[in-house]
Amino acid sequence: MDLSGRIVLVTGGARGIGAKVSEAVCKSGAKLVLSDILKEEGLEKVRELSEKGYQASFIKHDVTSETSWGQVIEFCSKTYNGLDVLVNNAGIYFSKPLVEISLEDWKTMFSVNVEGVFLGTKLASEEIKKRSMKSEISGSIINLSSVAGLVGAPFIGPYNASKGAVRIFSKGCAMEFASLGYNIRVNSVHPGVIDTNMGDEVKQHLINQTELNSNEATSQLADLHPIGRLGLPEEVANVIVFLASNKSSFITGAELVVDGGYTAR
Ligand SMILES: NC(=O)c1ccc[n+]([C@@H]2O[C@H](COP(=O)([O-])OP(=O)(O)OC[C@H]3O[C@@H](n4cnc5c(N)ncnc54)[C@H](O)[C@@H]3O)[C@@H](O)[C@H]2O)c1
């Protein structure tokens, strides 16, 4: 899948799924802007990619801040002269019984997972359309939802709600951009449990709620996926590169599961 000459912004790119997406888009020929709230880890990732000969730049970014988003879009414009693809990947997770969840907890979850995606889609679409409306190749916005945006699970009500919001927001934007002739596709991606820091948080929660040891908890999480294991961040990255590329030119408003069969039964 060729992304030659395409300018791609990946939020939360310092580690986990975002780091693998960053690597994968570079390998496909894109120019990368990697943003994250974690400055040291983000700079290190970009250093690693630059040493391999890829065009990659880092900017510190808090996706909950409109000002920060404005600076990131301006950085894309100044560094590479525009933007073609946005991967709204930055996200947070927590798990608690509903009665213990405060309004502040709920707002924190929504500020990153939902408001971050709203601000990014709003501001980036204005930049992306400057190029996409003059191009045969569409711009692409890819939003990280989750299987938790499709089916419920205990103790993660705010996470379920935030990822459900991302799913339907993506469809709404896909319809709006198509009707306005922006030539920007918008899709959501729905991973199962993936082996990252966030995957570790999911496992730790299971350990806290049960008598399971670490290996038993991994095995119980693996059993949620008919393929029989957790997903790898690169397996999500492959799907994101496909949605970024012109190979997915007739796909918009879609929800792509990358879940080892989790939601199929
Ligand atoms: N790992 C999983 O099991 C899983 C499953 C389904 C969906 N997802 C989703 O995939 C995405 C990536 O998850 P991951 O597993 O790589 O998680 P992760 O915790 O390993 O990485 C998340 C990244 O987002 C960044 N981030 C967090 N808050 C931010 C903010 N306010 N501004 C900018 N950056 C911020 C973090 O610094 C980190 O680099 C998330 O949206 C997550 O909800 C993950």
The ligand as a Tripos MOL2 file, in Angstrom:
@<TRIPOS>MOLECULE
LIG
   44    48     1     0     0
SMALL
NO_CHARGES

@<TRIPOS>ATOM
      1 N1         -4.7720   -1.6140   23.4860 N.am      1 LIG1
      2 C1         -6.0210   -1.9880   23.3530 C.2       1 LIG1
      3 O1         -6.4010   -3.0740   23.8340 O.2       1 LIG1
      4 C2         -7.0060   -1.1270   22.5690 C.ar      1 LIG1
      5 C3         -8.2050   -1.7460   22.1630 C.ar      1 LIG1
      6 C4         -9.1300   -1.0060   21.4500 C.ar      1 LIG1
      7 C5         -8.8880    0.3280   21.1560 C.ar      1 LIG1
      8 N2         -7.7130    0.8980   21.5620 N.ar      1 LIG1
      9 C6         -7.5210    2.3220   21.2480 C.3       1 LIG1
     10 O2         -6.3560    2.4820   20.4670 O.3       1 LIG1
     11 C7         -5.7510    3.7480   20.7460 C.3       1 LIG1
     12 C8         -4.2870    3.5540   21.1250 C.3       1 LIG1
     13 O3         -4.2350    2.7020   22.2640 O.3       1 LIG1
     14 P1         -2.8930    1.9990   22.7890 P.3       1 LIG1
     15 O4         -3.2650    0.6340   23.1710 O.co2     1 LIG1
     16 O5         -1.7820    2.2420   21.8550 O.co2     1 LIG1
     17 O6         -2.6970    2.8530   24.1470 O.3       1 LIG1
     18 P2         -1.3810    3.3830   24.8630 P.3       1 LIG1
     19 O7         -1.7990    3.8080   26.2240 O.co2     1 LIG1
     20 O8         -0.2700    2.4050   24.7210 O.co2     1 LIG1
     21 O9         -1.0050    4.6760   23.9910 O.3       1 LIG1
     22 C9         -1.8410    5.8080   23.9530 C.3       1 LIG1
     23 C10        -1.0390    7.0210   23.5280 C.3       1 LIG1
     24 O10        -1.9160    8.1550   23.5690 O.3       1 LIG1
     25 C11        -1.2300    9.2280   24.2050 C.3       1 LIG1
     26 N3         -2.1490   10.1730   24.8300 N.ar      1 LIG1
     27 C12        -2.9610    9.9640   25.8970 C.ar      1 LIG1
     28 N4         -3.6090   11.1010   26.2200 N.ar      1 LIG1
     29 C13        -3.1960   12.0510   25.3370 C.ar      1 LIG1
     30 C14        -3.4990   13.4280   25.1550 C.ar      1 LIG1
     31 N5         -4.3550   14.0830   25.9560 N.pl3     1 LIG1
     32 N6         -2.9170   14.0780   24.1180 N.ar      1 LIG1
     33 C15        -2.0420   13.4510   23.3020 C.ar      1 LIG1
     34 N7         -1.6830   12.1640   23.4440 N.ar      1 LIG1
     35 C16        -2.2570   11.4750   24.4510 C.ar      1 LIG1
     36 C17        -0.3410    8.5370   25.2540 C.3       1 LIG1
     37 O11         0.6970    9.3850   25.7050 O.3       1 LIG1
     38 C18         0.1370    7.3150   24.4940 C.3       1 LIG1
     39 O12         1.3180    7.5610   23.7630 O.3       1 LIG1
     40 C19        -6.5970    4.3760   21.8630 C.3       1 LIG1
     41 O13        -7.5270    5.2830   21.3060 O.3       1 LIG1
     42 C20        -7.3100    3.1740   22.4670 C.3       1 LIG1
     43 O14        -8.5050    3.5410   23.1230 O.3       1 LIG1
     44 C21        -6.7680    0.1930   22.2610 C.ar      1 LIG1
@<TRIPOS>BOND
     1     1     2 1
     2     2     3 2
     3     2     4 1
     4     4     5 ar
     5     4    44 ar
     6     5     6 ar
     7     6     7 ar
     8     7     8 ar
     9     8     9 1
    10     8    44 ar
    11     9    10 1
    12     9    42 1
    13    10    11 1
    14    11    12 1
    15    11    40 1
    16    12    13 1
    17    13    14 1
    18    14    15 2
    19    14    16 1
    20    14    17 1
    21    17    18 1
    22    18    19 2
    23    18    20 1
    24    18    21 1
    25    21    22 1
    26    22    23 1
    27    23    24 1
    28    23    38 1
    29    24    25 1
    30    25    26 1
    31    25    36 1
    32    26    27 ar
    33    26    35 ar
    34    27    28 ar
    35    28    29 ar
    36    29    30 ar
    37    29    35 ar
    38    30    31 1
    39    30    32 ar
    40    32    33 ar
    41    33    34 ar
    42    34    35 ar
    43    36    37 1
    44    36    38 1
    45    38    39 1
    46    40    41 1
    47    40    42 1
    48    42    43 1
@<TRIPOS>SUBSTRUCTURE
     1 LIG1         1 GROUP 0 **** ****
